[in-house]
């Protein structure tokens, strides 16, 4: 099944099931279903059953007319991986890491499909990163084993981990360059785990700048796969329903090119993952 989060006219975020070119608001179809994806997952709502019911009785709305929101508007945690494709690590002059390079993203950085990625006024070194996002569906017990990890995944989506490279390099930790407002593209749909190969392995992932292919790889090329990543995190912390993992980007980023390629106002970057969809974000300058 496919789900999305959209904005109602009053600005409230709403969870919907996607059916072809339509969406159906789950809470409108059944008031017992929370209107927010994170809330629905935290309460243990059977979203598959809710979606099947909504498809039979719910009011349909054209997907193309909906103003979308980030799939999980306010994740409890968004944990990202750096250097998780060998060729990307190599193009950055680094060896294959022995342990994931984890960093966090804040909710205020997230934007939806169709929203503008924002070139900040303090930098022009604005880069793209096509990535697979993982949405956790159930609480992951501490010290969960890799062999058990995938049962806690609810679904997968596209992500663009837009990065302000000079700020990223100002400190040994990357957080500051990864949390500018308007830099975390997330959407447009979530595809449930049962619709995809285990761990979303073997899917083509591609990033295109103004239609030109800049990144072209396969999720099988990840150094740390989804199951291993969950197990490693479970050694440290509790993953909760609605948490998001962003699984790193393949080679081809702008900073590694000669000369470097930076996104600028008027550009569009598309992230496409096989069997999941296409996330598209136009690029604008920060308003003065």
N, C-alpha and C positions, 0 to 999 in steps of 0.2 A: 504494500500500500504506500501511497504518497500522502504526505501532510505538508501544510504550509502554515505560516503565521501572517496574518494581514492586519491592516489598521482599519478600524471602523471610522465612520465620519467624525465621531467624538474623540478620536485619538486612541481609543482602547485597543490593545492587541488582542487578536482572536485566533484561536486554533481552528483549522479547517482541514478536511480531507479533500484531496484533489482527485478528480475523475475526468480524465481527458482534458477538455478545455474549461472545465467548471471547477469551482470549489463549493463546499457545503460546510457552513459553520456548525461545529459539533455541539456547542452550547445552545445555539438556537434550536437545533434538532432535539436536544435532550438537556434540560436545565441541570441535570445531575452531573454532567460532564464539565469539568473545569474549563474555563475559556482560555487558559494559558498552558502551553506544552509542559513547562517545568512543573506547574502545579498538578497537572494531570498525571505526570509520571510519579511525582512524590506521593500522591494519594493512592497509587496503585490502580488507577483506572484502566480498564481493559479497552485500550484505544482501537484495537482491531474490531472488537465487537461494536463499539460506539460508531466506528466508521461504517461498518456494514449496515447498521440500522439507519444512519444518516443518509446513506446512498439510496435507501428505499423510500424514505419519507421526507428528507430535508429539502429546504429551498435552495436552488442552485443560483450561483452568481458567476458570471464570466470571469475566469482567472485573469484575463488580460486587462480587465477594468479595475482590478483590485490594487490598492496601494499596499505593497508587501512590507513586512518588518523582518528583522533578523529572526531566524527560525526559533531560537531560544533568546528572547529579548534581554533577559537578565540571568545568564547562567550563574550558578553558584560559583563555579570555577571554570575558566577557560585555560587549559594547559596546552601549550604549543611545543613542538619539537623543532630544533634547529639541526641542520646538517644530517637529515635522515634519509637522503639518497646519496649513494657513494659518489656519483658524478658531480653532484652539487657541492659536496664537501671538497672534492678534488679541484673544482673550478675556483673555489675560495682559498685554495692553497693549504688545505688541512687534510689530515689523514682521517680514515674511518674512525669515528669515535667509539670508545669502549663502553660508553654509557650515554644515554640520550642527553642532549643539551636542552633541558627543559626551561621554559620561561612562561610567564603568565600574561594574559591579556585582560584588560578591564572591560566591563560591559559598555562603558561610554565610548569605546572605540568602534563598536560594531555598527554595521550598516546592512541594509537589505539589498537584495537583487534590484537593480534599477536605480538605487541611490548613488549619489556621486561620491567617489573617492576624492579626498581633499588634499591638494598639494599645499603644505603649510607655508605660511609667509616667511618662516625662518629658514627654509631649506628648499632647494630644487632637486635634491637627490632622492627622488620618490620612486621606489621600485615595486615590482609586482612579484607575487609568489602564488602559483596555483597549488592548492592543497586539498586533501581529503579531510573532512571533519567527521568526527564520531560523536554521537549523542548517547550518553549513558542512560539506560532505562531503569535500572534497579541498583540499589545500594550494593557496592562491591565490598565484600568482607576483606578485612586486612589479611595480607599474606595469601591472597587468592593465587592459585597456580595458573600458569600460562594455559594449561590444558582445559581449565574451567572458565577462562576469562570471557570468552565471547558470548556466553549466555546473558551477560549483563548489558550488552549493547542493544539499544533500541533501533538505531538506524544511522544512516550516513548522508552527508550533504557535501556540497562544494564550498570552498572557502578561498578567499584571496587575502593572504597575510601581507598587505601592503606595508612597506617598510621605509622609514626615513633613515637612510644609510649613515649619514654623517652623525646623527644623534645616536644611532645604534652603536657606533664605534667610540662614542665619547667615554663609555665606561666598560669594564669587563663584563658586566651584566647587560643583556640586550633590551631590557624592559622598556627603557625610555624611548627607544627608537621604534617600538612596536605598539605604542599606546596613544599615538596622536588621534585626536577625534577624526572620524570619517575614514578609517583605514582598515577596518576588518570586515570585508564583504562576506556575507553568510546567507546562503540560500541557493535558488529560490524554493526548493522543495527538499524534504527529508524522505528518503526511501528506506522503508523498514528492512531490518537485517535479513528477514526471511526471504526477501526478494533478490538477494545478492549472494555471491559466493561468500563462504565464511571469511570474516575479516576483510571483506571487500577486496580480496586478493585477485590479481589478474585483470584489473580494469585499466583501460587506457585513460591517461590523464594528460590534458593539453591546455596550454595557456596561449592566448592570441592577443597581440597588441594591434588594434585597428585592422583585425583580420589576418595579420601575419603571424604564423606560428613561431613562438619564441621558446616554448617549453613543450616537450613531447616525450612522454615516458609511460611507465606502467606501474601500478601500485605494487606489483610484485618486486619492484626494484627498491622498496623501502628497506633500510638497514634493520630497523626495529619495527616489526609488524604490529598490528593492533593488539593482538593477544599478549605479546611479550611486553608491550608498552603498559597495558593495564596491569599486568602482574608486577612489573617494576614499580609502578606508582603505588600499588597496594602494599608494597613493603614499607611505604612511607606515610601514606595518608588514606583517608576514606574517600572514595569516589561515590558521589551521590546522584540520584536521579536528576537529570537536567544538566549535569556537568558536561562539558564539551572538551574533546581532545582534537587538536589540529596537528596533522601528522607529518608536516614538513613538506618541502618543495623540491622538485627535480631540478636538474641543471637548466641553464638558459636565462638566469636572472640578468637584469640590466647591468648591475654593477660589475659583473664578470666579463662583459663584452668590451671590445676595443674598437672604437671608443665606447664608453659606457652609454647605455640607453636608459634615460629617465622618463617616466611618464610626465606628461604636461597637460595643461588645460586643453580640452578638445579631443583628447585621446579617449579610447574605450578599451578596457581589458576584459576578455572573456575567459572564464575557467570552465572547461568541459570535462566531465568524468563520465565515462561509458556507463550506461544504464542508470545514471543518476540525474544528469541534466546539465544545463548551462547557466552559470552565474555571470551576469554582465553588469559592469559598473562604468559609467562615464567618469571622466576626470575633470575636475574644476580647480581653480585657485581658491585659496582661503579668502573669504570676504574681508575687506579691510575694516 
